[in-house]
């Protein structure tokens, strides 16, 4: 059959997992995470009542790029707060790992939460690889407006520029 090679070529050419587009409704979720080593519940709908949310997915705690990114977000927290935004880091790491990561790499300045398979699928952030039996997420940030809609997406495994671009998007929402 000649159709089979065509189908295979289309499947290979199609992106495995594209980020949600600006304007899309952000999937609501409730999960557990940590701030400054203390376990917290994270519910997106509750956070959106306070203002925009930066939901940034990172591949794995205690890895080079993720450590640098967490540090950069921690340093920028005064500017995010001034713009009225809440920052939540998300990975498939378990809560005990995130407790340590929140204290050591996030300087206790924002919550990091555990993204289960449903959240990872809902936000289209699976890297398609696993570590210790858990999905690894792509480095993707969503700026979510108070209306629950995606306002900005940063989808790039390179951590440089990530924080600055999401902060600029949050500040643009405020103006």
Buried (B, 14 or more C-beta within 10 A) or exposed (E): EEEEEEEEEEEEEEEEBEBBEBEBEBBEBEBBBBBBBEEBEBEBEEBBEEBBBBBBBBBBBEBEBBBBBBBBBBEBBEBBBEBBBBBBBBBBBEBEBBBBBBBBBBBBBBBBBBBBEEBBBBBBBBBEEEEEEBBBBBBBBBBBBBEBBBBBBBBBEEBEEBBEBBBEBBBEBEE
